[in-house]
């Protein structure tokens, strides 16, 4: 996307604003998606690190 905007000879200030807006919008989308998932299944947070490499964070070994 950045390369395309540069190729279109857009001013760098406009490119920065567009890129920042895209990042902000995507963050809002992912935050809402995460919130919906947590509301649908509240046990998701407890499942983090139960299997795999997350167990390395457990201090009981």
MARTIRO-703454 format. One record per residue: residue number from 1; residue in one letter; x, y, z of N, C-alpha, C in turn. Coordinates in Angstrom, 3 decimals. Layout:
[rec NUM, "A", [X, Y, Z], [X, Y, Z], [X, Y, Z]]
...
This chain:
[rec 1, "X", [0.823, -1.179, 0.000], [0.000, 0.000, 0.000], [0.877, 1.257, 0.000]]
[rec 2, "X", [1.876, 1.274, 0.858], [2.781, 2.426, 0.938], [3.460, 2.675, -0.405]]
[rec 3, "X", [3.928, 1.600, -1.025], [4.601, 1.722, -2.316], [3.649, 2.254, -3.382]]
[rec 4, "X", [2.413, 1.781, -3.360], [1.414, 2.258, -4.322], [1.173, 3.755, -4.157]]
[rec 5, "X", [1.046, 4.199, -2.916], [0.814, 5.621, -2.677], [2.007, 6.458, -3.127]]
[rec 6, "X", [3.218, 5.949, -2.913], [4.407, 6.656, -3.399], [4.431, 6.688, -4.925]]
[rec 7, "X", [4.059, 5.573, -5.544], [4.045, 5.474, -6.999], [3.053, 6.468, -7.605]]
[rec 8, "X", [1.969, 6.737, -6.862], [0.965, 7.701, -7.320], [1.403, 9.143, -7.075]]
[rec 9, "X", [2.638, 9.322, -6.587], [3.204, 10.655, -6.321], [2.367, 11.477, -5.345]]
[rec 10, "X", [1.814, 10.804, -4.343], [1.058, 11.523, -3.319], [2.042, 12.172, -2.350]]
[rec 11, "X", [1.677, 13.312, -1.780], [2.553, 13.947, -0.790], [2.742, 13.043, 0.431]]
[rec 12, "X", [3.925, 13.087, 1.017], [4.242, 12.190, 2.127], [3.309, 12.407, 3.312]]
[rec 13, "X", [2.872, 13.647, 3.543], [1.944, 13.909, 4.651], [0.618, 13.182, 4.450]]
[rec 14, "X", [0.141, 13.157, 3.228], [-1.109, 12.455, 2.920], [-0.915, 10.952, 3.100]]
[rec 15, "X", [0.220, 10.441, 2.658], [0.516, 9.013, 2.803], [0.539, 8.628, 4.276]]
[rec 16, "X", [1.171, 9.448, 5.109], [1.253, 9.155, 6.542], [-0.137, 9.148, 7.168]]
[rec 17, "X", [-0.966, 10.112, 6.803], [-2.325, 10.177, 7.352], [-3.142, 8.967, 6.908]]
[rec 18, "X", [-3.065, 8.605, 5.638], [-3.808, 7.442, 5.135], [-3.332, 6.169, 5.824]]
[rec 19, "X", [-2.024, 5.988, 5.914], [-1.473, 4.784, 6.533], [-1.872, 4.709, 8.012]]
[rec 20, "X", [-1.774, 5.827, 8.723], [-2.169, 5.860, 10.130], [-3.643, 5.571, 10.324]]
[rec 21, "X", [-4.470, 6.089, 9.433], [-5.906, 5.843, 9.513], [-6.220, 4.372, 9.283]]
[rec 22, "X", [-5.563, 3.764, 8.314], [-5.770, 2.330, 8.050], [-5.373, 1.505, 9.271]]
[rec 23, "X", [-4.241, 1.819, 9.881], [-3.794, 1.090, 11.074], [-4.801, 1.263, 12.210]]
[rec 24, "X", [-5.271, 2.486, 12.436], [-6.229, 2.746, 13.509], [-7.548, 2.010, 13.278]]
[rec 25, "X", [-8.036, 2.024, 12.046], [-9.294, 1.335, 11.732], [-9.143, -0.167, 11.940]]
[rec 26, "X", [-8.027, -0.731, 11.494], [-7.809, -2.168, 11.692], [-7.716, -2.521, 13.172]]
[rec 27, "X", [-7.099, -1.668, 13.970], [-7.018, -1.922, 15.408], [-8.408, -1.949, 16.037]]
[rec 28, "X", [-9.278, -1.028, 15.641], [-10.645, -1.011, 16.160], [-11.382, -2.282, 15.747]]
[rec 29, "X", [-11.210, -2.694, 14.502], [-11.855, -3.923, 14.018], [-11.395, -5.122, 14.832]]
[rec 30, "X", [-10.081, -5.259, 15.060], [-9.569, -6.400, 15.814], [-9.978, -6.348, 17.279]]
[rec 31, "X", [-10.050, -5.157, 17.864], [-10.483, -5.040, 19.255], [-11.945, -5.457, 19.406]]
[rec 32, "X", [-12.788, -5.038, 18.467], [-14.202, -5.438, 18.521], [-14.362, -6.932, 18.292]]
[rec 33, "X", [-13.564, -7.479, 17.381], [-13.599, -8.918, 17.107], [-13.206, -9.692, 18.363]]
[rec 34, "X", [-12.158, -9.249, 19.020], [-11.703, -9.901, 20.242], [-12.764, -9.804, 21.339]]
[rec 35, "X", [-13.367, -8.638, 21.485], [-14.397, -8.452, 22.505], [-15.586, -9.374, 22.252]]
[rec 36, "X", [-15.996, -9.487, 20.973], [-17.102, -10.382, 20.627], [-16.758, -11.836, 20.932]]
[rec 37, "X", [-15.521, -12.233, 20.621], [-15.096, -13.599, 20.919], [-15.104, -13.863, 22.419]]
[rec 38, "X", [-14.640, -12.889, 23.205], [-14.609, -13.067, 24.658], [-16.019, -13.123, 25.243]]
[rec 39, "X", [-16.952, -12.367, 24.669], [-18.334, -12.416, 25.139], [-18.987, -13.743, 24.772]]
[rec 40, "X", [-18.656, -14.274, 23.612], [-19.237, -15.540, 23.170], [-18.673, -16.715, 23.959]]
[rec 41, "X", [-17.394, -16.622, 24.358], [-16.753, -17.707, 25.100], [-15.819, -17.108, 26.157]]
[rec 42, "X", [-16.344, -16.821, 27.358], [-15.536, -16.187, 28.397], [-14.346, -17.035, 28.860]]
[rec 43, "X", [-14.337, -18.325, 28.573], [-13.245, -19.198, 29.006], [-12.013, -19.087, 28.119]]
[rec 44, "X", [-12.078, -18.310, 27.051], [-10.934, -18.191, 26.142], [-9.693, -17.675, 26.862]]
[rec 45, "X", [-9.861, -16.715, 27.749], [-8.708, -16.132, 28.449], [-8.015, -17.181, 29.311]]
[rec 46, "X", [-8.781, -18.089, 29.908], [-8.194, -19.139, 30.749], [-7.443, -20.178, 29.928]]
[rec 47, "X", [-7.741, -20.283, 28.633], [-7.106, -21.283, 27.784], [-5.736, -20.850, 27.282]]
[rec 48, "X", [-5.403, -19.578, 27.440], [-4.114, -19.078, 26.958], [-2.990, -19.747, 27.736]]
[rec 49, "X", [-2.088, -20.387, 27.030], [-0.923, -21.007, 27.646], [-1.168, -22.369, 28.260]]
[rec 50, "X", [-2.323, -22.982, 28.044], [-2.582, -24.296, 28.618], [-1.765, -25.384, 27.939]]
[rec 51, "X", [-1.480, -25.210, 26.672], [-0.727, -26.216, 25.925], [0.409, -25.543, 25.183]]
[rec 52, "X", [1.397, -26.313, 24.816], [2.472, -25.798, 23.977], [3.461, -24.931, 24.728]]
[rec 53, "X", [4.022, -23.965, 24.020], [5.100, -23.148, 24.559], [4.646, -22.232, 25.682]]
[rec 54, "X", [3.371, -21.954, 25.779], [2.877, -21.102, 26.850], [3.124, -21.688, 28.225]]
[rec 55, "X", [3.295, -22.996, 28.301], [3.551, -23.651, 29.587], [4.912, -23.254, 30.131]]
[rec 56, "X", [5.799, -22.787, 29.290], [7.123, -22.375, 29.752], [7.029, -21.181, 30.692]]
[rec 57, "X", [5.940, -20.443, 30.638], [5.761, -19.291, 31.513], [5.295, -19.696, 32.905]]
[rec 58, "X", [4.872, -20.941, 33.048], [4.410, -21.438, 34.340], [5.600, -21.573, 35.279]]
[rec 59, "X", [5.531, -20.967, 36.444], [6.669, -20.961, 37.375], [6.664, -22.155, 38.324]]
[rec 60, "X", [5.784, -23.117, 38.121], [5.681, -24.236, 39.060], [6.606, -25.403, 38.737]]
[rec 61, "X", [7.523, -25.278, 37.732], [8.397, -26.404, 37.432], [9.749, -26.172, 37.939]]
